[in-house]
């Protein structure tokens, strides 16, 4: 897993990583912050939100696309 400092150095975009042995997607929006998305249970993703300083802002859950 990348550190928060490493994530903050990334350009805007989507990146893959492992979090606690699970695949994750890091969404970087340079100047605004980033999100880390992992599957929380089948059919649902947990999304952790961080600001541009790397401070934790909160968590949301989202249903996965059924495509």
HELIX and SHEET records of a PDB file:
HELIX    1   1 UNK A    4  UNK A    8  1                                   5    
SHEET    1   A 5 UNK A  13  UNK A  19  0                                        
SHEET    2   A 5 UNK A  22  UNK A  29 -1                                        
SHEET    3   A 5 UNK A  33  UNK A  41 -1                                        
SHEET    4   A 5 UNK A  44  UNK A  51 -1                                        
SHEET    5   A 5 UNK A  56  UNK A  63 -1                                        
END                                                                             
